[in-house]
Structure formats: structure tokens, C-alpha cells
Amino acid sequence: MAAFGTVRVAAIQATPVILDADATVGKAQRLLHDAADAGAQLAVLPECFIPLYPSNAWARDASHFGGWDELWQRLWENSVDVPGPLVDRLAEVCRERDLYCAIGVNERESERPGTLYNTLLYIGPTGLIARHRKLMPTHQERLFHGIGAGDDLVVVDAPIGRIGGLICWENRMPLARYTMYQGGPQIWVALTADDSEGWLASMRHIAIESGAFVVSVPQYIPRAAFPPDFPVAVPDADDFGSGGAAILDPRGGEAIAGPLYGEEGMVLADCDLGRGLHAKRTFDAVGHYARADVLESATVIVATPPVAELPV
């Protein structure tokens, strides 16, 4: 049965230690402790936080066959086995602090070196709970990440409430959202690299549509974070993701914390899960407002207006 208490949620906008999985996990551990110190029961970190998101701002030339092997190898070497020792380190903090965590990683399979996946991990006091591999990598991401099988769409039924969500532009996929809504998420995690106004507009819509609090956590990666030995050229720019971490309310989609731009930081909100139940009294996308009895077998009619007769 779903819980309807108040949950303190932290959206952690942070920069990875680029291409260094060990150091990035160490940073994530410190950030999780900081969130727990602030009273958070759920902490959410960005997409592909370990060890780097392959941004179009610097990775658009990856389609060339030559010149990217060193980056690929270092990315693979610093990706995450699931389950594995890096996950265990995050789980130890969650166990110690009675904390739930959602975090984005580049996932590898060490027993079969090759394809990487853009993966969302759910971790709690009992360890790794679930993982979800992104269904459709976006544009240049397809040069780095495989396509998720779609057999891991999950809503975590935790004692603090039901937690679910999608990765970046999966949130634009209506059928993916609808599938997730059927699990009744009360807190929707949206890990992303999108820092646009349009993204925030989408998050407001999802809060209203899902009847869930939305925790949106973008990247913040200044150019100064790239090490001198980064294997490919990095364009001149102030940053490659300006942030925008925010937590949005299910009743009207308003931001109740954030958005935070231009720096690392953490935004916190106390989320009264009863508000989601109240929102669904008037609009439940997979309940009384679903009309699956009509829409699952409906055919769209394309109506063509008659051609007006011209006067003779």
C-alpha cells in the first residue's frame, strides 16, 4: 500500500570527477552524506554522473571512425558494473544513513566488454533495488550507448513512498510515461542533461499529468572540470550544462524548490505525498481519465473538409 507521509527530497546538482569513476563515487558518497545531514530521505543525482555524460557540445564528432578510441576506452574503464563494487560503496552510505538514492551511471558488463548503457540506478538501505537502461539514446548518445531492452521499467515501492521515473528525453515518450504511471509513482525522478526552459515546461506537465512530485536533476559541468589529459578537444565555452535542478508540485506543476543555475548545489523540498492523491481525485491519467476501453483500440479518423465549389 502506498504511503502518504511527507518525504524530504534532495535534487543534487553536481559535477563528476571527469573520467574517474573512483573519485566520482567518492564525491557521490560525500554528497549523499550531505543530503542525509540535511534530513533528506531520497537523494537524486544527474544522468550519467559516473563518470561523464557524452554531451553534444563536445562529443558531436564521435561519429568519426578514428580519433576517439582513447576516450571510449577510458569511458569504459571508468563505467559501472551493476551489481559491482562501485554500487556497493553507494549502497553502504544508503544503509548507514537510511537513505534512498537515484543516480545515473554509464553501465558496462565486464564479463562481456563492449557496449555501454545509460542507466538509472535505484539504491536504498538494503542495497541495489533496481536499474533501468535508457530506452532510446538521444542523437550523439547512440554513438556511446546501447538501446535498453525495455524489460526494466520499474516503480520502487519503498516505505517512504513509490519512486519511479525516466532518463532525460525518455520523459518525452508518451507511451513510456503511461507505462510508468501504471505503477503509481508518487515521486518522479527525471535525470537529465537538458538545461532548457522547454525541459522545465515538460517537467511541470509531467507533475500535473502523473500526479507526482517531480525531481528534475540536470547536469552542471563547467569547462574547468575537464582534465588537461581529456582525450578529445573541448570547445571554448563557460560550461557544458548550466543546471536547473528543481522539484515540482503535482497540484499545479509549480517549482517548490529551485531551479538552481550556474553552480553545484542541492535543492530540498518536503513533499506531502497526500497532495498527489488529491491531484488524482480530479485527474488520474491511468484511472478514471484513462478511457483505455476506448483508446486502446481506437483508430484516428482523418477528416478532409469538402472542397468548396467556386462560383461560375
ABEGO torsion letter per residue (X at the ends): XBBABBBBBBBBBBBBBBGBAAAAAAAAAAAAAAAAAAGBABBBBBBGAOAEBBBAAAAAAAABABGAAAAAAAAAAABBBOBEAAAAAAAAAAAAAGBBBBBBBBBBBAABBEBBBBBBBBBBAAEBABBBBBABBBEAAAAABBBBAGAABBBBBBAAEBBBEBBEAAAABAAAAAAAAAAGBABBBBBBABABAAAAAAAAAAAAAAGBBBBBBBBBBBAAABBAABABBBBBBABAEAEGBBBBBAAAGBBABOBBBGBBEBBBBBBBAAAAAAAAAABBAABAAAGAAAAAABBBBBBBBBBBBBBX
